[in-house]
């Protein structure tokens, strides 16, 4: 048996017996399965990334959704058979998907392991996970241990047994019964999955329609307390109401604003119906009139932030205020107007290269792939260079206050960077593919990355690295405990440091399954 020991040196636990060459070999042997396994010995190619509480939530190229336990305590996850999965620190397990794309999920709840998924985007709230499914739907999965409430519209038309089944489920729930064509609450049991939008043939416009009647082709999803925002493959941005009450949403066309009442279970387009381009010129435009190519979406204070493959970060105002959230570093004391329903490009199409010294976001050249945002208003973006097969993680301050980052300043002796409003800076990656991220902490700005996805929660920045790993950066000033192998091999991760949590090619397995051919 190979012995792995942890030593405390200079405030950091180091793993003895795990060589840098082995940690960076990427010589993985196994795929994630429905049996918990230690994550560092698993093969992973990330498609989508998020959080489930304090655990990492991801989907992979094998059409599965996986939970990775990065906490210091075991996590209980549901099985559709009323059982539970005990996921130990450092372990990962498949919680949804059958590694195929069929049978397709439907409005009728089914065990999450038994359906075919193509999860392109993930967002969760209180154990309820919303999935941007490449099959053309938005799915809801209950990964909590208690019942969760979703809202379904009993289908209209000649749907036969399907309509009757859903109507009976709503009636049996003990909740107020719905009428056909009107949304009603339905209980989603632990471990179960149900479609909540998509699968129809109507293209949603600026008038709310039944979410099940629509064709949405989602590529990304985010949510805020039942308010679900979807980026569609066609470039359209949608709002789906999964809250129990109607929501007033602004839609703007040709400079004219309308407030639209979106009832529960209905969907409406809020941006991307036109042909105009959102330029980085500080000039707001009606969001419905622009042409978009979104790859990711984030929400902060009822303002949407889009990563556009044309090389910009765009902000859309869905709130009742009239202010642009993101400050302009070129004039940080000026409060810019952004009326409800309007869009403005806040970064990109410049010439400057983002480095360890911050730049005004409007001056830089970026290729954003994925977004994540903190409560303070720090917007993280995965910046890809397809020609090099590599990329970096950048951070942009879209708040009105300075934000401190745990990296030494290049301009002073301070131990932290002060990122002013409207400015952008490098936080991870060296624009190359080496050295690889391993199981020993490194400066996040000195490793090779090919970031496909980013997610952020409580000071932890996770990266879906196409070089073959799930990596973690501590964005807090203080060190935090992490668990790259298992509960017996814990180490301290200092601020600004990065470590591989999954896919680094080390570790041991509990119940090894599905050996890679």
PyMOL commands that set and color helices and strands:
alter all, ss='L'
color gray80, all
select helices_A, chain A and resi 20-23+39-41+112-114+160-172+211-213+287-289+329-331+361-363+444-446
alter helices_A, ss='H'
color red, helices_A
select strands_A, chain A and resi 5-9+12-16+30-31+37-38+42-43+46-52+55-60+65-68+75-78+84-87+91-96+110-111+119-125+128-133+137-142+148-153+183-188+192-198+209-210+218-224+227-232+237-241+247-253+256-262+266-271+285-286+294-300+303-308+312-317+342-348+359-360+368-373+378-385+390-397+403-405+417-419+423-428+442-443+451-457+460-465+469-474+480-482+491-493+497-502
alter strands_A, ss='S'
color yellow, strands_A
deselect
rebuild
show_as cartoon
